Amino acid sequence: MDLVLVHPEIPHNTGCAARLAAALGLPLHLVEPLGFSLEDKYLKRAGLDYWPLVDLVVHKDWDALQAALSKGAARPIAERLRLFTARGGTSLFATDFAADDVLVFGCESKGLPPALVAAHAERRVYVPIRPAVRSLNLANVVCLATYTAMVKAGLSLPDNDGAHTPLPEMKDDVKPLSRTRRIDA
């Protein structure tokens, strides 16, 4: 399972998603443009000292992401997408997920690009909320959606009784930019 943030704007939300990715051992993909620098202190702070555990991949655009996630995949990328939007689709709790799904989340102010949603309208997933509330915080949705998708896909969650055993490399002052792989094509 892969996590994707398309054009994220708020470093704290991306840092929270990175911390979740570290906790679950999932790759986190960011699609440019980003609304912040990967050297942002708030991004680093939100991810705390977990950056050595983050598999962070930055893609220059949606096409680069699709190409990268298509390499060696058993299913076509279009069948693996789950586009999270506050505007219709299937409830998160009524959606079936597969182990190789790609969970895609849009930017905080605009959500996913309309053309992307239109091209894959049948892949939309939403979190039920009251009509008076426009949307939920991105970091909250990423967390709720990821755990729900993993359980529904039959993926194992980390086997942990609450113990914390820091890795030696977590003592280093690791910046998000130093953990980034770039994919431009």
C-alpha positions in Angstrom: 0.0 0.0 0.0 1.3 3.5 -0.9 0.3 6.9 0.5 0.3 9.9 -1.8 -0.2 13.6 -1.0 -0.9 15.6 -4.2 0.3 19.2 -3.8 0.4 19.3 0.0 0.5 22.9 1.4 0.9 22.6 5.2 4.1 21.2 6.4 2.7 20.0 9.7 0.1 17.7 7.9 2.8 16.3 5.7 5.0 15.7 8.7 2.2 13.8 10.4 1.6 11.7 7.3 5.4 11.0 7.3 5.3 9.9 10.9 2.3 7.6 10.1 4.2 6.1 7.2 7.2 5.5 9.4 5.0 3.8 12.1 3.4 1.5 9.5 6.4 0.9 7.2 4.6 2.4 4.1 6.1 4.6 1.4 5.0 8.3 1.3 4.9 9.9 -2.1 4.6 13.7 -2.5 3.5 15.2 -5.9 4.9 18.6 -6.7 4.4 21.5 -6.4 4.7 21.5 -2.6 3.5 24.4 -0.6 6.7 24.3 1.6 10.3 23.4 1.5 11.4 19.9 2.5 13.8 21.7 4.9 10.9 23.4 6.7 11.3 23.3 10.5 7.6 22.5 11.0 7.8 19.6 8.7 10.8 18.2 10.6 9.2 18.8 13.9 5.9 17.1 13.0 7.9 14.0 11.9 10.0 14.2 15.1 13.0 11.9 15.0 11.3 9.3 12.8 12.7 10.7 9.5 15.3 7.8 9.3 12.3 5.4 9.0 10.4 7.3 6.3 10.5 6.1 2.7 9.9 9.5 1.2 9.6 9.9 -2.6 9.0 13.2 -4.4 7.5 13.2 -7.9 7.7 16.2 -10.2 4.1 15.6 -11.3 1.2 13.2 -11.4 2.5 11.5 -14.6 5.8 10.8 -12.9 4.0 9.3 -9.9 1.9 7.0 -12.1 4.9 5.8 -14.1 6.9 5.0 -10.9 4.0 3.2 -9.3 3.2 1.2 -12.5 6.7 -0.4 -12.7 6.5 -4.0 -11.8 2.9 -3.7 -10.5 0.5 -6.7 -10.9 -2.5 -4.5 -11.4 -2.8 -1.3 -13.6 -2.4 1.9 -11.6 -6.0 3.0 -12.5 -7.4 -0.1 -10.6 -5.2 0.6 -7.6 -6.1 4.2 -7.0 -8.3 5.3 -4.1 -9.0 9.0 -4.3 -9.9 10.6 -1.0 -12.3 13.5 -1.4 -15.0 15.2 0.6 -17.1 15.4 -2.5 -18.8 12.0 -3.2 -17.8 8.5 -4.0 -18.1 5.5 -1.6 -17.8 5.8 2.2 -14.4 4.7 3.5 -16.3 2.1 5.6 -18.1 0.6 2.6 -15.0 0.5 0.4 -13.0 -2.7 -0.2 -9.3 -2.3 -0.3 -6.4 -4.4 -1.7 -2.9 -4.7 -0.4 -1.5 -2.9 -3.4 -3.9 0.1 -3.4 -2.6 3.6 -3.7 -4.3 6.0 -1.2 -4.3 9.5 -2.8 -5.1 12.7 -0.8 -5.3 16.2 -2.1 -4.1 19.5 -0.8 -5.6 21.2 2.2 -7.2 24.2 0.4 -8.5 22.6 -2.8 -8.5 18.9 -2.5 -7.5 16.8 -5.5 -7.3 18.3 -8.9 -10.7 18.2 -10.6 -9.3 16.6 -13.8 -7.9 13.7 -11.7 -11.1 13.2 -9.9 -13.1 13.3 -13.1 -10.8 10.8 -14.8 -11.2 8.3 -11.9 -14.7 9.2 -10.5 -15.5 5.6 -9.6 -12.3 5.4 -7.4 -13.5 8.2 -5.0 -13.7 7.5 -1.3 -15.0 9.8 1.4 -15.1 9.9 5.2 -18.7 10.5 6.4 -19.1 13.9 8.2 -22.0 16.2 9.0 -23.2 18.4 6.0 -22.3 21.6 7.9 -18.6 20.6 8.1 -16.7 21.3 4.8 -13.9 18.7 5.4 -11.7 17.1 8.0 -8.0 17.9 8.6 -5.8 16.2 6.0 -3.5 14.5 8.6 -6.6 13.0 10.4 -8.0 11.6 7.2 -4.7 10.1 6.1 -4.4 8.3 9.5 -8.0 7.1 9.6 -8.0 6.0 6.0 -4.7 4.2 6.1 -5.5 2.1 9.2 -8.9 1.3 7.8 -7.6 0.4 4.4 -4.9 -1.8 5.8 -7.3 -3.7 8.1 -9.9 -4.1 5.3 -7.1 -5.3 2.9 -6.0 -7.9 5.4 -2.6 -6.4 5.9 -0.8 -6.9 9.1 -0.5 -4.0 11.5 2.7 -3.6 13.5 2.8 -6.1 16.3 3.5 -3.8 19.2 2.4 -3.9 22.8 3.2 -0.2 23.3 6.9 -0.6 23.8 9.2 1.9 22.2 12.7 0.8 21.1 14.4 3.7 19.3 16.8 2.7 16.6 20.4 4.1 16.9 20.0 6.2 13.7 17.0 8.0 15.2 19.5 9.9 17.4 20.9 11.6 14.4 19.5 15.0 13.3 17.9 13.8 10.1 16.2 16.4 7.9 13.3 15.3 5.6 15.2 16.5 2.5 18.0 14.0 3.3 15.5 11.2 3.2 14.0 12.1 -0.1 14.2 10.2 -3.3 13.2 12.2 -6.4 11.5 10.8 -9.4 11.1 13.2 -12.3 10.2 10.9 -15.1 
